[in-house]
Amino acid sequence: MPGFDSAQDYVLGNSVQEQNRLQYRAAILEKWTGQFFVSAGIELGMRVLDLGCGMGDVSLLAAKLVGPTGSVIAIDRDRAIVERARERARRAGHGGNIEFLCAHVLEFDSPSSFDAVAGRYILLLSA
């Protein structure tokens, strides 16, 4: 995106402290997010797209629900955060059904279709 500098575009930045804050908040919301996903019909074998995945908490939850026969594509515009999310997925054992990509939501294009799209706490502003 023209003029985009991910480290400076996030109001709260992407320091280790901010990453820890995001993980703490996600842990609080995990139960409700999981219930919402189940109520929405996310189940084994589905393909899910997570927009603005950040640290990957929603992506990891979706990966658990879709299981090894499903898949999750997770995108975020911040390369450092995407790398951190990839590492978290590897540690959680979700390397096979989840993929993290560095991309801007407004520019992402996939040849595949999805059964569900999630985007928790993202706000798109256009000029």
ABEGO torsion letter per residue (X at the ends): XBGBBAAAABAAEABAAAAAAAAAAAAAAAAAAAAAAAAAGBBBGBBBBBBGAEAGAAAAAAAAAAEAABBBBBBBABAAAAAAAAAAAAAAGAAAABBBBBBBAAABBBABBBABBBBBGBBBBBX
